[in-house]
Amino acid sequence: MARNEVFLDTGALEVLHKLTEGEFTAPALADATGRALARIVRDLDRLERHGLVQVVGQKGEHKVYKATGRSASATVDTAKHLLEHLKTGVDKIARGKAEGTMSAVFFRTTEERAKEVFELIRQLRERLAALEAEEEPETGPLVTVFFGGWKE
């Protein structure tokens, strides 16, 4: 990556996305995302170091954050990095060097079904976030899960 690019994991991206919707404190972001406050604080510190968010005030004992103009380019940089990471994963799976599966599904459906699909993805994301919140072992397999979906 170039010097001014920063790779954001899904948690940091979720925080950044929320901050593009308005101003939040760390506890409010934890409530809005369902993620642990400690992880939110860590993400905010990193995002602030990279100039992607800024402190715009204080609410009680908590800083109030908002996204900066640089946040859109960071999201693009992260998307590029994720695509490179996915390509590496597909290559490893194809060569038998990694265990996994990847697929893309495109289909027309009803508005109700589309909502159902996104609800399933949200539920899976919440279950994975609960695993992510547990203490990570020093060794063991690295698991990469990529979520992406939209409707047109």
Stockholm file with secondary structure:
# STOCKHOLM 1.0

chainA/1-152         MARNEVFLDTGALEVLHKLTEGEFTAPALADATGRALARIVRDLDRLERHGLVQVVGQKGEHKVYKATGRSASATVDTAKHLLEHLKTGVDKIARGKAEGTMSAVFFRTTEERAKEVFELIRQLRERLAALEAEEEPETGPLVTVFFGGWKE
#=GR chainA/1-152 SS CCTTCCCCCHHHHHHHHHHHHSCEEHHHHHHHHTCCHHHHHHHHHHHHHTTSEEEEEEETTEEEEEECTTHHHHHHHHHHHHHHHHHHHHHHHHTTSSCCCCCCCCCCCCHHHHHHHHHHHHHHHHHHHHHHHSCCCSSSCCCCCCCCCCCC
#=GC SS_cons         CCTTCCCCCHHHHHHHHHHHHSCEEHHHHHHHHTCCHHHHHHHHHHHHHTTSEEEEEEETTEEEEEECTTHHHHHHHHHHHHHHHHHHHHHHHHTTSSCCCCCCCCCCCCHHHHHHHHHHHHHHHHHHHHHHHSCCCSSSCCCCCCCCCCCC
//
